[in-house]
Amino acid sequence: MTASSDRLLRRTLWANAILSVGSGVLLAALATPVAKMATHTPLQVLGMDLALVLELLGLGFVAFGAVCGWVASRPDMPLGWARAIFLLDASWVAISAVMLMLPASWTGAGIAGIVVVALIVADLAILEYLGLRRISAAH
């Protein structure tokens, strides 16, 4: 893999790392107000209050971002990990669509939040896909 063939993927993974860690810290810190803004009525997910789910999700974003940064920082990028990150991002977009169809009473802010995050993650997934294709073509 040459520096030019992996540049797109490496930069995209760094962007994913920064966005994931930053949004994860914010979500974990502001889980309760975000949960209150997202739904009209309190929501339970797997028996847990939505605020707790969002806090755990935020911590998960931080861990995911750390993995993205680790993969991007390797001199020989582990492509299996990069593919897994791409698949997780693509899955996030699909799960977001399902969330919007759940019988939850989402507020306008809740819907906007889900859609905006899904669009950002979709952009990252597209760039990751293109970067992975570019690397495959270079071999």
Secondary structure, 3 states (H helix, E strand, C coil): CCHHHHHHHHHHHHHHHHHHHHHHHHHHHCHHHHHHHHECCCCEECCEEHHHHHHHHHHHHHHHHHHHHHHHHCCCCCHHHHHHHHHHHHHHHHHHHHHHHCCCCECHHHHHHHHHHHHHHHHHHHHHHHHHHHHHHHC
